[in-house]
Amino acid sequence: MTPLYNLAINLYGQAVRLAGRTGNVKAAKMVAGHRDTFAILEGKLEKGREYVWIHAASLGEFEQGRPLIERLRRERPELGIVLSFFSPSGYEVRKNYDKVDAVVYLPFDTPSAARRWVETVNPVMAIFVKYEFWGNYLSALASRHVPTYLISAIFRKGQIFFRPWGGEFRKILHCFTTIFVQDDNSRNLLASIGIDNVVVAGDTRFDRVTDIMKTTRTVDAIERLSATGRPLMVFGSSWPADEEKYIPWLKAHPEVIAVIAPHEFDKERLELMRRNLSIAPGDTLLLSEITADTDLSGVRAVIVDSFGLLSSLYRYGQMAYVGGGFGVSIHNINEAAVYGIPVIFGPKHQKFREAFGLIDCGGGHTVDSADAFDRIATALLTDTTLRRRSGDAAGQYIRDNLGATDTVYSHIFPQK
């Protein structure tokens, strides 16, 4: 890559290290993780074995790549798998994932780190998920003629690749053997800049959420609340900016049971949420407080104070709200839609094809204010026909978009 790109990467690395020394927990975990990367690899990789390298930026991208990882493990067990993450939110949750041979942080994209990585892993193939375009790593793979793939990618006109000054970044795209995109618009954009090694495969997340739906866990406390017959709404990956929009509606509709899974939390945040939600003493509980003997008759809100349950909680809802859309971007709306329930989300959804697809079919509803949330949620709550039709449309949209994993796998690993 250019000296300017390398300078930017070095400056970014210095900024992360400084943040880690001054109290930023995520930055500190990343820095510590980078120190361990090559020791982990050298301790786990077997000499003489061939490895596929799969890289995901964070937890969401990991879930997107997971159907391919697990199929690869089932059907090609002779191949080792190295899984790398950029973000602590991915690595810290999946560092003990047992379907791969090593899980590590990917060091910053400097020329020396890229060379050392490729020499250490010596991959026979590399697969990047959705958004990852690290120039030095891709160049190092290309120089060794390693087949390299990008899966579930989606491109938008405003990205740097399509800008007049994006020439160096356009070169990065030529490092991929094949780019598997989600839609025709992405293929056409790439064709406009001379990239034609492209296959429209769809999005592997549809396959993943369907797999999850088939293996959901029973959550006893929510099962008991659901059995009361009161309407139940699940609020997934909730942030404070989301809560500002929907808590007034919840207080105006005490007949609704709210199950709220905050995206991040600590003790202070949980207690603040409880105070903000509560109307009467004891009507808002943490999930960990509920036992088999807890009287749930007066409970109208449950705050989920553990991770890993959200995908199983949506099954109990008559409708769902998925957070993040009043911040950087929405979280996984497919995870709720797969259960055939209407899904509400905020305005920051432009990067997600499924958001537009769900809106178009009537299964998804976007809101940009507390008043808009009130209108949509009230309509879905009170009009059972509307709610059923919207939920049916959401579920059908997921079913109509299955199969991306099959397309990608059959292309990368053709039948002999």
Disulfide bonds with the S-S distance in Angstrom:
none
